[in-house]
Amino acid sequence: MRLFTYLLPAMRKLVRRDEAYARVRRDLFTEEVGRRYFRELSIDELPGRTTPETLALCLAMAEALGAEIHYVAPAIGFQKNFPYPDNGELAPNGRGPLPRGAGLRGLDRIPLGQR
């Protein structure tokens, strides 16, 4: 019950946004193919690994609220934005992680269509 109570506001927000996206797409696209979009249920930010019970509850809630889910992003055991224990070995020349933003340097000089 605690998980249900925790997830319900987010699931209701997903439905409200879904309705808003559908309205905008109806106004902007004349063909059904342009009005369609795929919805991801991102539960990878929940604490801990995604259990079968959590996944089942999320999908049941989505169905009960009328939200069609096409993809699910479960938490599979690593925390975002934290280095792996062997990050130093994985970095170029074994010198440790790259400085923040190092992979993006010069991106602003590349035209958008070529990125």
Secondary structure, 3 states (H helix, E strand, C coil): CHHHHHHHHHHHHHHHHHHHHHHHHHHHCCCHHHHCCCCEEECCCCCCCCCHHHHHHHHHHHHHCCCCCCEEECCCCCCCCCCCCCHHHHCHHHCCCCCCCHHHCCHHHCCHHHC
